Amino acid sequence: MTTTARLRVPAFVSVAILAFVAAASDGYDLAIFGAAIPDLLAEPNWDLTHAQIGVIASTAIVGMCLGSISAGMLVDRFGARRLFLACVIWFSVGMILCAVAPTSELLGIARLVAGLGLGGLGPAAIALTMSVAPEHRKNVANGVMLTGVPIGGIAAALSAFVFLEGGGWRAVFLIGGVVPLVFVVPIAMIKLKKWAPDTISATSATPGVRASLQSLIADGGGKALTAFIVVTACCQILSYGLLTWLPQIMKSSGYSLGSSLAFLIIFSIGATTGSAAGSWIADKVGGRLVTIVGFAVGAAAILGLSVQLPQPILYVALFLAGAGSVGIQPVVYGFAAGYFPAGVRGSAIGFIGGIGRIGGVFGPILGGLLGGLSALVNFSVFAGIAVFASLLSWIVFSTDRTRPERPPTPTTVAAEV
């Protein structure tokens, strides 16, 4: 009798795939609110205004900022595996609460709850993936994992197209909560302890929050942390600003609405590709160089959108604009994760992602302030932000890793699937 050999997959690949699915759920939950706005405005007896919708939407962003900072510190105390699982459960329950909210006020509270988990997932997933990936695969594993976010956004659009008509906004929120509970949580509970055993346990002697922060800002770390936060804020402004206003800007430039939406898809494909390819290149040449060049290329491409281009060149410019803006964020996270010592990696990513995400609040506002002005003015402002991020990275970060790193965790464990 013969037996069939089981497929053996490196543990870090299994972890990255699981984190990818969680990140896709994260991206879905972030994007689905915008798709549900027309139904929310039409909800009987709620009589919501656009301003009230904006307040409800902002509660999730506030929750994400708080969740990212808090989870970043908790990762260093309790381990990435535990925080990853907790955040997935937390935002899933939050989305289910959104689906059953009986009033608009409770919907806002539910969005705040979901935002706490959504914000915390980023630092936890990054720290988890980076902790088990081999040294020469850390950036690409992290970058591919984070492509789940824009892919989740695409899934949200498809879900809205299929389910909004029949089930309304409650149905699409419910999907966003149930899917990760069914497909991520059970696997994480059963397999993740074997694939990614925590190097820090809740019962071990771990430094307190104050000690972690002191270690984070010591030896020039404060300057680097500030720079990473500012660069991330620039990236968030570009991401949320362009994703929100690109179709309208292109439409005002004379393109049809259908073409403008197609441009947004090409932009998003560029962001996804830039995330994976940029992280792969970062493993070869370093995150600093990719960050500097990536933002510079993005700035040139964004500025190029302000003039009438032949269609093939326009598509290339849209693709590069997405890669050099939204697609750079995972590279920055990977760069930061390798820049700071492993013992404070979670705290670093938490602060960078949490405070830097404030830029995401101002991105759509900036686009609104520029509304009615020419495409040249709009794209010049966004391109200028990308240039600033590139120059800041070049000036502040002299090398990829200037601070001592702890010995890497062994990654020879393989997972059977």
CORHU-V910557 format. One record per pair of residues at least 12 apart in sequence whose ideal C-beta (glycine too) atoms are under 8 Angstrom apart, sorted by the first residue. I is the first residue (numbers start at 1). GAP is how many residues later the second one is. Records with the same first field share a line. If there is no record, write none. Layout:
# CORHU-V910557
I=GAP ; GAP
This chain:
# CORHU-V910557
6=410 ; 411
7=409 ; 410
8=406 ; 407 ; 408 ; 409
9=405 ; 406 ; 407 ; 408
10=401 ; 403 ; 404 ; 405
11=121 ; 183 ; 184 ; 185 ; 400 ; 402 ; 403 ; 404
12=117 ; 120 ; 121 ; 122 ; 125 ; 129 ; 399
13=128 ; 402
14=177 ; 181 ; 401 ; 403
15=113 ; 114 ; 117 ; 118 ; 177 ; 180 ; 181
16=113 ; 117 ; 125 ; 126 ; 128 ; 129
18=166 ; 169 ; 170 ; 173 ; 174
19=65 ; 106 ; 109 ; 110 ; 126 ; 129
20=124 ; 125 ; 127 ; 128
21=127 ; 159 ; 162 ; 163
22=62 ; 66 ; 99 ; 103 ; 126 ; 158 ; 162
23=98 ; 102 ; 122 ; 123 ; 124 ; 125 ; 126 ; 129
24=124 ; 125 ; 127 ; 128 ; 131
25=63 ; 66 ; 67 ; 123 ; 127 ; 151 ; 154 ; 155 ; 159
26=65 ; 92 ; 95 ; 96 ; 122 ; 123 ; 126
27=121 ; 122 ; 123 ; 124 ; 125 ; 126 ; 128 ; 129
28=124 ; 125 ; 127 ; 128 ; 131 ; 147 ; 148 ; 151
29=62 ; 66 ; 85 ; 89 ; 123 ; 127 ; 147 ; 148
30=30 ; 88 ; 119 ; 122 ; 123 ; 126
31=121 ; 122 ; 125 ; 126
32=124 ; 127 ; 128 ; 140 ; 141 ; 144
33=24 ; 27 ; 78
34=23
35=121 ; 122 ; 124 ; 125 ; 129 ; 137
36=124 ; 128 ; 133 ; 136 ; 137
37=16
39=125 ; 129 ; 130
40=13 ; 16 ; 129
41=12
43=61 ; 126
46=57 ; 58
48=56
52=52
55=53
56=48 ; 51 ; 52 ; 55
57=54
58=303
59=49 ; 50 ; 52 ; 53 ; 56
60=51 ; 52 ; 54 ; 55 ; 58
61=54 ; 296 ; 299 ; 300
62=50 ; 53
63=48 ; 49 ; 50 ; 51 ; 52 ; 53 ; 55 ; 56
64=51 ; 52 ; 54 ; 55 ; 290 ; 293
65=54 ; 289 ; 290 ; 292 ; 293
66=49 ; 50 ; 53 ; 288
67=20 ; 48 ; 49 ; 50 ; 51 ; 52 ; 53 ; 287
68=51 ; 52 ; 54 ; 55 ; 282 ; 285 ; 286 ; 289
69=50 ; 281 ; 282 ; 285 ; 286
70=46 ; 50 ; 280 ; 284
71=12 ; 16 ; 48 ; 49 ; 50 ; 51 ; 52 ; 53 ; 275 ; 279
72=51 ; 274 ; 275 ; 276 ; 277 ; 278 ; 279 ; 281 ; 282
73=136 ; 139 ; 273 ; 274 ; 277
74=46 ; 272
75=48 ; 49 ; 52 ; 270 ; 271 ; 272 ; 274 ; 275
76=124 ; 130 ; 131 ; 136 ; 267 ; 268 ; 269 ; 270 ; 271
77=123 ; 125 ; 129 ; 132 ; 135
78=120 ; 122 ; 123 ; 124
79=119 ; 120 ; 121 ; 122 ; 123
80=44 ; 45 ; 47 ; 48 ; 51 ; 116 ; 118 ; 266
81=47 ; 107 ; 111 ; 112 ; 115 ; 116 ; 117
82=116 ; 120
83=37 ; 40 ; 41 ; 44 ; 263
84=37 ; 40 ; 41 ; 44 ; 104 ; 108
85=100 ; 103 ; 104 ; 107
86=34 ; 38
87=30 ; 31 ; 33 ; 34 ; 37
88=29 ; 33 ; 92 ; 93 ; 96 ; 97 ; 100
89=28 ; 92 ; 96
90=23 ; 24 ; 26 ; 27 ; 30
91=23 ; 24 ; 25 ; 26 ; 27 ; 29 ; 30 ; 86 ; 89
92=25 ; 84 ; 85 ; 86 ; 88 ; 89 ; 93
93=20 ; 24 ; 84
94=16 ; 17 ; 19 ; 20 ; 21 ; 22 ; 23 ; 24 ; 83
95=15 ; 19 ; 78 ; 79 ; 81 ; 82
96=77 ; 78 ; 81 ; 82
97=13 ; 16 ; 17 ; 80
98=12 ; 13 ; 16 ; 75 ; 79
99=71 ; 72 ; 74 ; 75 ; 78
100=70
119=234 ; 235 ; 238
122=211 ; 227 ; 231
123=223 ; 226 ; 227 ; 230
124=222
125=20 ; 21
126=16 ; 19 ; 20 ; 207 ; 208 ; 211 ; 223
127=210 ; 218 ; 219 ; 222
128=68
129=12 ; 13 ; 16
130=12 ; 204 ; 207 ; 208 ; 215
131=65 ; 68 ; 211 ; 214 ; 278
132=63 ; 64 ; 277 ; 279
133=278
134=274 ; 277
135=273
136=147
137=146
138=145 ; 196 ; 199 ; 200
139=140 ; 141 ; 143 ; 144 ; 148 ; 192 ; 195 ; 196 ; 199
140=136 ; 139 ; 140 ; 142 ; 143
141=138
142=137 ; 188 ; 191 ; 192 ; 195
143=132 ; 133 ; 134 ; 135 ; 136 ; 137 ; 139 ; 187 ; 188 ; 191
144=131 ; 132 ; 135
145=185
146=129 ; 183 ; 184 ; 187
147=125 ; 128 ; 129 ; 183
150=118 ; 121 ; 122 ; 125 ; 176
151=121
153=115
154=114
156=16 ; 20
159=13 ; 16
160=12
163=12
191=224
194=219 ; 221
195=218 ; 220
199=143 ; 210
207=136
212=131 ; 132 ; 135
213=134
215=126 ; 128 ; 129
216=124 ; 128 ; 131 ; 132 ; 135
219=184
220=182 ; 183
221=119 ; 182
223=173
224=115 ; 116 ; 172 ; 173 ; 178 ; 179
225=115 ; 123 ; 126 ; 127
227=165 ; 166 ; 169 ; 170
228=104 ; 107 ; 108 ; 111 ; 120 ; 124 ; 128
229=122 ; 123 ; 126 ; 127
230=126 ; 159 ; 162
231=60 ; 101 ; 125 ; 158 ; 161 ; 162
232=97 ; 100 ; 120 ; 121 ; 123 ; 124 ; 125 ; 127
233=122 ; 123 ; 124 ; 125 ; 126
234=61 ; 125 ; 151 ; 152 ; 154 ; 155 ; 158
235=90 ; 91 ; 93 ; 94 ; 97 ; 121 ; 124 ; 154
236=93 ; 120 ; 121 ; 122 ; 123 ; 124 ; 127
237=122 ; 123 ; 125 ; 126 ; 129 ; 145 ; 148
238=60 ; 64 ; 87 ; 88 ; 125 ; 144 ; 147 ; 148
239=32 ; 86 ; 87 ; 90 ; 121 ; 124
240=119 ; 120 ; 121 ; 123 ; 124
241=121 ; 122 ; 123 ; 125 ; 126 ; 141
242=25 ; 60 ; 79 ; 83 ; 84 ; 121 ; 125 ; 140
243=21 ; 24 ; 25 ; 83
244=119 ; 120 ; 123
245=119 ; 122 ; 123 ; 125 ; 126 ; 133
246=14 ; 17 ; 18 ; 21
247=13 ; 14 ; 16 ; 17
248=12 ; 119 ; 123
249=118 ; 126 ; 129 ; 130
250=13 ; 55 ; 125
252=123
253=55 ; 122
263=51 ; 55
266=49 ; 52 ; 53 ; 56
267=51 ; 52 ; 54 ; 55 ; 59
268=54 ; 58
269=50 ; 53
270=48 ; 49 ; 50 ; 51 ; 52 ; 53 ; 57
271=51 ; 52 ; 54 ; 55 ; 56
272=50 ; 55
273=46 ; 49 ; 50 ; 54
274=20 ; 48 ; 49 ; 50 ; 52 ; 53 ; 54
275=51 ; 52 ; 54 ; 55 ; 56
277=46
278=12 ; 16 ; 45 ; 49 ; 50 ; 52 ; 53
279=51 ; 52 ; 55
282=49 ; 52 ; 53
286=114
287=44 ; 45 ; 47 ; 48 ; 51 ; 52 ; 113
288=47 ; 105 ; 109 ; 111 ; 112
290=38 ; 41 ; 45
291=37 ; 40 ; 41 ; 44 ; 98 ; 99 ; 102 ; 106
292=98 ; 101 ; 102
293=97
294=29 ; 30 ; 33 ; 34 ; 37 ; 96
295=29 ; 30 ; 33 ; 91 ; 92 ; 94 ; 95 ; 98
296=28 ; 90 ; 91 ; 94
297=23 ; 26 ; 27
298=22 ; 23 ; 25 ; 26 ; 27 ; 30 ; 85 ; 88
299=25 ; 84 ; 85 ; 87 ; 88 ; 91
300=20 ; 83
301=15 ; 16 ; 17 ; 18 ; 19 ; 20 ; 23
302=19 ; 22 ; 23 ; 77 ; 80 ; 81 ; 84
303=76 ; 77 ; 80
304=13 ; 17
305=12 ; 13 ; 16 ; 70 ; 74
306=68 ; 69 ; 70 ; 72 ; 73 ; 74
307=69
324=62
325=57 ; 61
332=20
333=16 ; 19 ; 20
335=62 ; 65
336=12 ; 13 ; 16
337=12
338=62 ; 63 ; 67
339=58 ; 61 ; 62 ; 63 ; 64
340=63
341=62 ; 63 ; 64 ; 65
342=63 ; 64 ; 66 ; 67
343=63
366=15
